[in-house]
C-alpha cells in the first residue's frame, strides 16, 4: 500500500511539472501565406513565427506541366540576415 501511495504521489508530481512546462510555452504565430510566380511555376508558402527568430515554412509549388511539389523548410534570423533552407518533394 505504501508503494502505491508513493507511485501516486510521483505520478501526480510528474503530471504537474509536465503541465507547467506545456502551459508556459510560447504559441506559434501564423504570418500568413505568401505566393509568387516565376517561369518555373507558382509557389505558395505559409510562414509560421515560432519565436526567437525561428520560422517554419510549408506549402506547395505548381509547375507548368501541372505537377505539384510539397515544399517545407525553415528560416532563421541571424543579425541583419535571414538564412532560409527548404526542400520539395514532387508528387506523381
N, C-alpha and C positions, 0 to 999 in steps of 0.2 A: 504494500500500500504506500509506503514511504517513497519507493522508487516511482510510482505512478504520480504522486504529487510533485516530485522533483521534475519529472518529464513534462507535466502540465505547466509548471512554472517556467521551465526553459522554453517550451514552445510558445507560451504567451509573450515572454520577453523577446524572443526572436521575431515574432509577428509584429510586435510594437516597434522594434528597431527597423525592420524592413519597411513597414508602412511609413515611418518617419522619413526614410530615405526617398521613397516614391513620392510622397506628398510634397516634399520640399524641392523637388526637381523643377527645372525651368521647362516651360512648354515651348514647343517649336512654333514658329510663326510663318504662315504662308505669305510669300511676297507676290504671289500671282503667277500667271502664265505669260511667257514671252515667246513670240513667234517671229520667224524671219524666213525669207525666201531667197534662194540662190539658184543658179542654173542647175545645181545638183539636187534640187528638191526643196521641200518645205520642212522646217524644224520647229517643233512646239515643245517648250520645256516649262515645267512647273519648278519654281525655286522656293525652297524652304529654309528659313533662317533658323539654325539650331542654337544660336547664341555663341558668343566668344569668337566671332569671325569665321564660323564654320557654316557652310551652306550645302544642302543636298539638292541635286538636280535630277529630274526624271521626266521622261516624255517620249516623243516619237519623231521620226523623220519619215516623210513620204517622198519616195524617189520618183523621177519622171516615168519609169516603167511600171509604176503602181505598187511596187513592193514597199513594205513598211519596216522600219528599223526601230526596235525598242532602245531608247537611249537612257543612260543613267551615269551619274558621276558626282563629283563634289567640287567645291570651290573654297579656297582659303584666302582670307585677307591677311597679308603679311606686310606691315608698314603701309606704304602707299601703293602696294601692288596687289593684284588678285591672281592667284595661281589656280588654274582650272584643269581637272582631269576628268575625262569622260570615255565611255565605252558604249558601243552599239552592237546589237545582235539582229541581223537581218532575218526576217521571217520568210517562210516559204510561200 
